[in-house]
Amino acid sequence: MISYAPFYTTLKRKGISTYKLINSYGISRSLLDRLKHNKPISTVTLNDLCTILNCRVEDILVYIEDN
């Protein structure tokens, strides 16, 4: 399972709110909802988030082995 928990930690560390992502960077509310519920996102979107946050993939997601 992919978890996007590190995404929210990275946002906090960088001082960026979800409001700013929506209004300044054009990130949709539906994308934020997908991240919140650990639903799939595209690699293009992942690349966009890494660019916006100036971070690595590991700062946005983590793989958790399913049991």
Phi and psi restraints in degrees (range 20) as a CNS / XPLOR table:
assign (resid 1 and name C) (resid 2 and name N)
       (resid 2 and name CA) (resid 2 and name C) 1.0 -96.3 20.0 2
assign (resid 2 and name N) (resid 2 and name CA)
       (resid 2 and name C) (resid 3 and name N) 1.0 129.3 20.0 2
assign (resid 2 and name C) (resid 3 and name N)
       (resid 3 and name CA) (resid 3 and name C) 1.0 -114.8 20.0 2
assign (resid 3 and name N) (resid 3 and name CA)
       (resid 3 and name C) (resid 4 and name N) 1.0 137.2 20.0 2
assign (resid 3 and name C) (resid 4 and name N)
       (resid 4 and name CA) (resid 4 and name C) 1.0 -100.6 20.0 2
assign (resid 4 and name N) (resid 4 and name CA)
       (resid 4 and name C) (resid 5 and name N) 1.0 19.6 20.0 2
assign (resid 4 and name C) (resid 5 and name N)
       (resid 5 and name CA) (resid 5 and name C) 1.0 -55.2 20.0 2
assign (resid 5 and name N) (resid 5 and name CA)
       (resid 5 and name C) (resid 6 and name N) 1.0 -40.2 20.0 2
assign (resid 5 and name C) (resid 6 and name N)
       (resid 6 and name CA) (resid 6 and name C) 1.0 -61.5 20.0 2
assign (resid 6 and name N) (resid 6 and name CA)
       (resid 6 and name C) (resid 7 and name N) 1.0 -24.9 20.0 2
assign (resid 6 and name C) (resid 7 and name N)
       (resid 7 and name CA) (resid 7 and name C) 1.0 -57.1 20.0 2
assign (resid 7 and name N) (resid 7 and name CA)
       (resid 7 and name C) (resid 8 and name N) 1.0 -46.5 20.0 2
assign (resid 7 and name C) (resid 8 and name N)
       (resid 8 and name CA) (resid 8 and name C) 1.0 -70.6 20.0 2
assign (resid 8 and name N) (resid 8 and name CA)
       (resid 8 and name C) (resid 9 and name N) 1.0 -32.6 20.0 2
assign (resid 8 and name C) (resid 9 and name N)
       (resid 9 and name CA) (resid 9 and name C) 1.0 -65.4 20.0 2
assign (resid 9 and name N) (resid 9 and name CA)
       (resid 9 and name C) (resid 10 and name N) 1.0 -41.5 20.0 2
assign (resid 9 and name C) (resid 10 and name N)
       (resid 10 and name CA) (resid 10 and name C) 1.0 -65.8 20.0 2
assign (resid 10 and name N) (resid 10 and name CA)
       (resid 10 and name C) (resid 11 and name N) 1.0 -42.2 20.0 2
assign (resid 10 and name C) (resid 11 and name N)
       (resid 11 and name CA) (resid 11 and name C) 1.0 -57.0 20.0 2
assign (resid 11 and name N) (resid 11 and name CA)
       (resid 11 and name C) (resid 12 and name N) 1.0 -47.1 20.0 2
assign (resid 11 and name C) (resid 12 and name N)
       (resid 12 and name CA) (resid 12 and name C) 1.0 -63.1 20.0 2
assign (resid 12 and name N) (resid 12 and name CA)
       (resid 12 and name C) (resid 13 and name N) 1.0 -44.7 20.0 2
assign (resid 12 and name C) (resid 13 and name N)
       (resid 13 and name CA) (resid 13 and name C) 1.0 -62.5 20.0 2
assign (resid 13 and name N) (resid 13 and name CA)
       (resid 13 and name C) (resid 14 and name N) 1.0 -35.8 20.0 2
assign (resid 13 and name C) (resid 14 and name N)
       (resid 14 and name CA) (resid 14 and name C) 1.0 -86.9 20.0 2
assign (resid 14 and name N) (resid 14 and name CA)
       (resid 14 and name C) (resid 15 and name N) 1.0 -8.0 20.0 2
assign (resid 14 and name C) (resid 15 and name N)
       (resid 15 and name CA) (resid 15 and name C) 1.0 71.5 20.0 2
assign (resid 15 and name N) (resid 15 and name CA)
       (resid 15 and name C) (resid 16 and name N) 1.0 32.9 20.0 2
assign (resid 15 and name C) (resid 16 and name N)
       (resid 16 and name CA) (resid 16 and name C) 1.0 -112.6 20.0 2
assign (resid 16 and name N) (resid 16 and name CA)
       (resid 16 and name C) (resid 17 and name N) 1.0 128.2 20.0 2
assign (resid 16 and name C) (resid 17 and name N)
       (resid 17 and name CA) (resid 17 and name C) 1.0 -91.9 20.0 2
assign (resid 17 and name N) (resid 17 and name CA)
       (resid 17 and name C) (resid 18 and name N) 1.0 162.5 20.0 2
assign (resid 17 and name C) (resid 18 and name N)
       (resid 18 and name CA) (resid 18 and name C) 1.0 -65.3 20.0 2
assign (resid 18 and name N) (resid 18 and name CA)
       (resid 18 and name C) (resid 19 and name N) 1.0 -31.4 20.0 2
assign (resid 18 and name C) (resid 19 and name N)
       (resid 19 and name CA) (resid 19 and name C) 1.0 -58.3 20.0 2
assign (resid 19 and name N) (resid 19 and name CA)
       (resid 19 and name C) (resid 20 and name N) 1.0 -44.9 20.0 2
assign (resid 19 and name C) (resid 20 and name N)
       (resid 20 and name CA) (resid 20 and name C) 1.0 -67.0 20.0 2
assign (resid 20 and name N) (resid 20 and name CA)
       (resid 20 and name C) (resid 21 and name N) 1.0 -38.3 20.0 2
assign (resid 20 and name C) (resid 21 and name N)
       (resid 21 and name CA) (resid 21 and name C) 1.0 -59.7 20.0 2
assign (resid 21 and name N) (resid 21 and name CA)
       (resid 21 and name C) (resid 22 and name N) 1.0 -41.3 20.0 2
assign (resid 21 and name C) (resid 22 and name N)
       (resid 22 and name CA) (resid 22 and name C) 1.0 -70.6 20.0 2
assign (resid 22 and name N) (resid 22 and name CA)
       (resid 22 and name C) (resid 23 and name N) 1.0 -49.5 20.0 2
assign (resid 22 and name C) (resid 23 and name N)
       (resid 23 and name CA) (resid 23 and name C) 1.0 -85.9 20.0 2
assign (resid 23 and name N) (resid 23 and name CA)
       (resid 23 and name C) (resid 24 and name N) 1.0 -30.6 20.0 2
assign (resid 23 and name C) (resid 24 and name N)
       (resid 24 and name CA) (resid 24 and name C) 1.0 -97.5 20.0 2
assign (resid 24 and name N) (resid 24 and name CA)
       (resid 24 and name C) (resid 25 and name N) 1.0 -29.6 20.0 2
assign (resid 24 and name C) (resid 25 and name N)
       (resid 25 and name CA) (resid 25 and name C) 1.0 -114.7 20.0 2
assign (resid 25 and name N) (resid 25 and name CA)
       (resid 25 and name C) (resid 26 and name N) 1.0 -2.1 20.0 2
assign (resid 25 and name C) (resid 26 and name N)
       (resid 26 and name CA) (resid 26 and name C) 1.0 73.1 20.0 2
assign (resid 26 and name N) (resid 26 and name CA)
       (resid 26 and name C) (resid 27 and name N) 1.0 21.0 20.0 2
assign (resid 26 and name C) (resid 27 and name N)
       (resid 27 and name CA) (resid 27 and name C) 1.0 -74.5 20.0 2
assign (resid 27 and name N) (resid 27 and name CA)
       (resid 27 and name C) (resid 28 and name N) 1.0 133.2 20.0 2
assign (resid 27 and name C) (resid 28 and name N)
       (resid 28 and name CA) (resid 28 and name C) 1.0 -80.3 20.0 2
assign (resid 28 and name N) (resid 28 and name CA)
       (resid 28 and name C) (resid 29 and name N) 1.0 154.2 20.0 2
assign (resid 28 and name C) (resid 29 and name N)
       (resid 29 and name CA) (resid 29 and name C) 1.0 -63.7 20.0 2
assign (resid 29 and name N) (resid 29 and name CA)
       (resid 29 and name C) (resid 30 and name N) 1.0 -33.5 20.0 2
assign (resid 29 and name C) (resid 30 and name N)
       (resid 30 and name CA) (resid 30 and name C) 1.0 -66.5 20.0 2
assign (resid 30 and name N) (resid 30 and name CA)
       (resid 30 and name C) (resid 31 and name N) 1.0 -35.2 20.0 2
assign (resid 30 and name C) (resid 31 and name N)
       (resid 31 and name CA) (resid 31 and name C) 1.0 -65.4 20.0 2
assign (resid 31 and name N) (resid 31 and name CA)
       (resid 31 and name C) (resid 32 and name N) 1.0 -44.4 20.0 2
assign (resid 31 and name C) (resid 32 and name N)
       (resid 32 and name CA) (resid 32 and name C) 1.0 -62.2 20.0 2
assign (resid 32 and name N) (resid 32 and name CA)
       (resid 32 and name C) (resid 33 and name N) 1.0 -35.2 20.0 2
assign (resid 32 and name C) (resid 33 and name N)
       (resid 33 and name CA) (resid 33 and name C) 1.0 -66.4 20.0 2
assign (resid 33 and name N) (resid 33 and name CA)
       (resid 33 and name C) (resid 34 and name N) 1.0 -40.0 20.0 2
assign (resid 33 and name C) (resid 34 and name N)
       (resid 34 and name CA) (resid 34 and name C) 1.0 -62.2 20.0 2
assign (resid 34 and name N) (resid 34 and name CA)
       (resid 34 and name C) (resid 35 and name N) 1.0 -42.2 20.0 2
assign (resid 34 and name C) (resid 35 and name N)
       (resid 35 and name CA) (resid 35 and name C) 1.0 -65.6 20.0 2
assign (resid 35 and name N) (resid 35 and name CA)
       (resid 35 and name C) (resid 36 and name N) 1.0 -42.5 20.0 2
assign (resid 35 and name C) (resid 36 and name N)
       (resid 36 and name CA) (resid 36 and name C) 1.0 -60.9 20.0 2
assign (resid 36 and name N) (resid 36 and name CA)
       (resid 36 and name C) (resid 37 and name N) 1.0 -34.8 20.0 2
assign (resid 36 and name C) (resid 37 and name N)
       (resid 37 and name CA) (resid 37 and name C) 1.0 -102.7 20.0 2
assign (resid 37 and name N) (resid 37 and name CA)
       (resid 37 and name C) (resid 38 and name N) 1.0 16.1 20.0 2
assign (resid 37 and name C) (resid 38 and name N)
       (resid 38 and name CA) (resid 38 and name C) 1.0 53.6 20.0 2
assign (resid 38 and name N) (resid 38 and name CA)
       (resid 38 and name C) (resid 39 and name N) 1.0 40.3 20.0 2
assign (resid 38 and name C) (resid 39 and name N)
       (resid 39 and name CA) (resid 39 and name C) 1.0 -90.4 20.0 2
assign (resid 39 and name N) (resid 39 and name CA)
       (resid 39 and name C) (resid 40 and name N) 1.0 159.2 20.0 2
assign (resid 39 and name C) (resid 40 and name N)
       (resid 40 and name CA) (resid 40 and name C) 1.0 -63.2 20.0 2
assign (resid 40 and name N) (resid 40 and name CA)
       (resid 40 and name C) (resid 41 and name N) 1.0 145.6 20.0 2
assign (resid 40 and name C) (resid 41 and name N)
       (resid 41 and name CA) (resid 41 and name C) 1.0 -130.8 20.0 2
assign (resid 41 and name N) (resid 41 and name CA)
       (resid 41 and name C) (resid 42 and name N) 1.0 160.9 20.0 2
assign (resid 41 and name C) (resid 42 and name N)
       (resid 42 and name CA) (resid 42 and name C) 1.0 -79.7 20.0 2
assign (resid 42 and name N) (resid 42 and name CA)
       (resid 42 and name C) (resid 43 and name N) 1.0 161.3 20.0 2
assign (resid 42 and name C) (resid 43 and name N)
       (resid 43 and name CA) (resid 43 and name C) 1.0 -68.5 20.0 2
assign (resid 43 and name N) (resid 43 and name CA)
       (resid 43 and name C) (resid 44 and name N) 1.0 -27.2 20.0 2
assign (resid 43 and name C) (resid 44 and name N)
       (resid 44 and name CA) (resid 44 and name C) 1.0 -64.7 20.0 2
assign (resid 44 and name N) (resid 44 and name CA)
       (resid 44 and name C) (resid 45 and name N) 1.0 -44.2 20.0 2
assign (resid 44 and name C) (resid 45 and name N)
       (resid 45 and name CA) (resid 45 and name C) 1.0 -64.7 20.0 2
assign (resid 45 and name N) (resid 45 and name CA)
       (resid 45 and name C) (resid 46 and name N) 1.0 -41.3 20.0 2
assign (resid 45 and name C) (resid 46 and name N)
       (resid 46 and name CA) (resid 46 and name C) 1.0 -60.3 20.0 2
assign (resid 46 and name N) (resid 46 and name CA)
       (resid 46 and name C) (resid 47 and name N) 1.0 -43.6 20.0 2
assign (resid 46 and name C) (resid 47 and name N)
       (resid 47 and name CA) (resid 47 and name C) 1.0 -61.7 20.0 2
assign (resid 47 and name N) (resid 47 and name CA)
       (resid 47 and name C) (resid 48 and name N) 1.0 -42.7 20.0 2
assign (resid 47 and name C) (resid 48 and name N)
       (resid 48 and name CA) (resid 48 and name C) 1.0 -61.2 20.0 2
assign (resid 48 and name N) (resid 48 and name CA)
       (resid 48 and name C) (resid 49 and name N) 1.0 -43.4 20.0 2
assign (resid 48 and name C) (resid 49 and name N)
       (resid 49 and name CA) (resid 49 and name C) 1.0 -64.2 20.0 2
assign (resid 49 and name N) (resid 49 and name CA)
       (resid 49 and name C) (resid 50 and name N) 1.0 -41.5 20.0 2
assign (resid 49 and name C) (resid 50 and name N)
       (resid 50 and name CA) (resid 50 and name C) 1.0 -62.1 20.0 2
assign (resid 50 and name N) (resid 50 and name CA)
       (resid 50 and name C) (resid 51 and name N) 1.0 -38.6 20.0 2
assign (resid 50 and name C) (resid 51 and name N)
       (resid 51 and name CA) (resid 51 and name C) 1.0 -67.2 20.0 2
assign (resid 51 and name N) (resid 51 and name CA)
       (resid 51 and name C) (resid 52 and name N) 1.0 -47.1 20.0 2
assign (resid 51 and name C) (resid 52 and name N)
       (resid 52 and name CA) (resid 52 and name C) 1.0 -60.8 20.0 2
assign (resid 52 and name N) (resid 52 and name CA)
       (resid 52 and name C) (resid 53 and name N) 1.0 -45.0 20.0 2
assign (resid 52 and name C) (resid 53 and name N)
       (resid 53 and name CA) (resid 53 and name C) 1.0 -89.1 20.0 2
assign (resid 53 and name N) (resid 53 and name CA)
       (resid 53 and name C) (resid 54 and name N) 1.0 -4.2 20.0 2
assign (resid 53 and name C) (resid 54 and name N)
       (resid 54 and name CA) (resid 54 and name C) 1.0 50.4 20.0 2
assign (resid 54 and name N) (resid 54 and name CA)
       (resid 54 and name C) (resid 55 and name N) 1.0 58.1 20.0 2
assign (resid 54 and name C) (resid 55 and name N)
       (resid 55 and name CA) (resid 55 and name C) 1.0 -142.1 20.0 2
assign (resid 55 and name N) (resid 55 and name CA)
       (resid 55 and name C) (resid 56 and name N) 1.0 178.7 20.0 2
assign (resid 55 and name C) (resid 56 and name N)
       (resid 56 and name CA) (resid 56 and name C) 1.0 -96.8 20.0 2
assign (resid 56 and name N) (resid 56 and name CA)
       (resid 56 and name C) (resid 57 and name N) 1.0 164.1 20.0 2
assign (resid 56 and name C) (resid 57 and name N)
       (resid 57 and name CA) (resid 57 and name C) 1.0 -55.8 20.0 2
assign (resid 57 and name N) (resid 57 and name CA)
       (resid 57 and name C) (resid 58 and name N) 1.0 -39.1 20.0 2
assign (resid 57 and name C) (resid 58 and name N)
       (resid 58 and name CA) (resid 58 and name C) 1.0 -62.6 20.0 2
assign (resid 58 and name N) (resid 58 and name CA)
       (resid 58 and name C) (resid 59 and name N) 1.0 -18.7 20.0 2
assign (resid 58 and name C) (resid 59 and name N)
       (resid 59 and name CA) (resid 59 and name C) 1.0 -84.0 20.0 2
assign (resid 59 and name N) (resid 59 and name CA)
       (resid 59 and name C) (resid 60 and name N) 1.0 -5.0 20.0 2
assign (resid 59 and name C) (resid 60 and name N)
       (resid 60 and name CA) (resid 60 and name C) 1.0 -114.8 20.0 2
assign (resid 60 and name N) (resid 60 and name CA)
       (resid 60 and name C) (resid 61 and name N) 1.0 -35.6 20.0 2
assign (resid 60 and name C) (resid 61 and name N)
       (resid 61 and name CA) (resid 61 and name C) 1.0 -141.6 20.0 2
assign (resid 61 and name N) (resid 61 and name CA)
       (resid 61 and name C) (resid 62 and name N) 1.0 162.0 20.0 2
assign (resid 61 and name C) (resid 62 and name N)
       (resid 62 and name CA) (resid 62 and name C) 1.0 -142.0 20.0 2
assign (resid 62 and name N) (resid 62 and name CA)
       (resid 62 and name C) (resid 63 and name N) 1.0 142.5 20.0 2
assign (resid 62 and name C) (resid 63 and name N)
       (resid 63 and name CA) (resid 63 and name C) 1.0 -91.1 20.0 2
assign (resid 63 and name N) (resid 63 and name CA)
       (resid 63 and name C) (resid 64 and name N) 1.0 129.0 20.0 2
assign (resid 63 and name C) (resid 64 and name N)
       (resid 64 and name CA) (resid 64 and name C) 1.0 -120.2 20.0 2
assign (resid 64 and name N) (resid 64 and name CA)
       (resid 64 and name C) (resid 65 and name N) 1.0 121.9 20.0 2
assign (resid 64 and name C) (resid 65 and name N)
       (resid 65 and name CA) (resid 65 and name C) 1.0 -64.6 20.0 2
assign (resid 65 and name N) (resid 65 and name CA)
       (resid 65 and name C) (resid 66 and name N) 1.0 131.6 20.0 2
assign (resid 65 and name C) (resid 66 and name N)
       (resid 66 and name CA) (resid 66 and name C) 1.0 -75.5 20.0 2
assign (resid 66 and name N) (resid 66 and name CA)
       (resid 66 and name C) (resid 67 and name N) 1.0 145.1 20.0 2
